[in-house]
């Protein structure tokens, strides 16, 4: 079990096989699906296995724990050529990482845990992976997530029209990016 982040009560580690049951629980809950994957896209254990354990891509998939309790999921990856083109980074030579996350236990929403998670992961990607830029693309209507990301230093840089299929329609997303500030602080 590889630890990625350990900051105060927050712990992020590489996903392990038994975590599929937690992911299936969270990704079959309409309250969670409203923000991640869509309420019309519920997951069972088999679908979790296919998407999170068998999919061939370069994402590093992790479980998030807070105060010893499993509460969510985060993944990070180097942005590939196709996304670089979509995002307008086709000719940029920087190291660009993307990340996606959700808090699967809604009792932990609006308590600062998401902010701590995002800040900690950005620091990890910058310090340990050498990222020059970290990007996310939340749907424009997801105001809670956008506020969290802005609080962490992300800025909206580009509207991505009809970027993500969600609950029966293509939804607009914001490309948000984080870059190191003067002085290097995250």
Secondary structure, 3 states (H helix, E strand, C coil): CCEEEEECCEEEEECCHHHHHHHHHHCCCHHHHCCCCCCCCCCCHHHHHHHHHHCCCCCEEEEEEECCEEEEEEEEEECCHHHHHHHCCCCCCCCEEEEEEEECCHHHCCCCHHHHHHHHHHHHHHHCCCCCEEEECCECCCHHHHHHHHHCCCEEEEEEEEEEEECCEEEEEEEEEEECCCCCCC
